[in-house]
Amino acid sequence: MGLTTLQGFARAGARAGQRILIHAGSGGIGTFAVQYARYLGLHVTTTTSSKNVDFVKSLGADRVIAYDRENYLEQDGDYDIVYDTLGGAFTVDAFKVVKRGGVVISLSGPPDRDFARREGAGWLVRVAVWLMGRKVYAASAKAGAGYCWFFTEANGDQLHDIATLVDSGAIKPVIDREFAFEQLPAALSYLEGGRARGKVVLKVR
């Protein structure tokens, strides 16, 4: 969650004063992203269920949209960055609220146009990538906004930066539940329920 967020925000060129929408602010990635965005000085809007509104506010969100009470698409949009952690229709809809010149960073949407080139893929893969993402590419072009999808990469320096943020108290890791290794099926079932606050930890020893 930490490396993913640092690398995603870097690709988006996130900087103080910008407005960001982070989906699923109470989830494993969202709880880190909300705190990191706040640390960078961004104005943070996030979505979550109504029962988690106060919890996400305590992480530093400036505005929280309870998806079971209101539609974020009907609220004030014009975000510099949309951090899409959900995929599906949320990826395409992100371009309805991102400002022209802004960027949608997706963790769950289709590969972006540069993916095949970055990976040195052949023409067949390039065509497949285009077919998977054509709706997103069209929405991106219409909105005049960028779209980025990426694999998280190992980075020791960034891990050190994350450890420094945690040690200083700027970011507090949120752990929902811990499961013993032999409870793996129960842990997966719990995760699939989509109601975890923060990360679910599997204890190997």
Summary of the structure (lengths in Angstrom):
residues: 205
radius of gyration: 17.3
end to end distance: 22.0
largest distance: 51.1
contacts: 632
relative contact order: 0.15
helix: 46%
strand: 21%
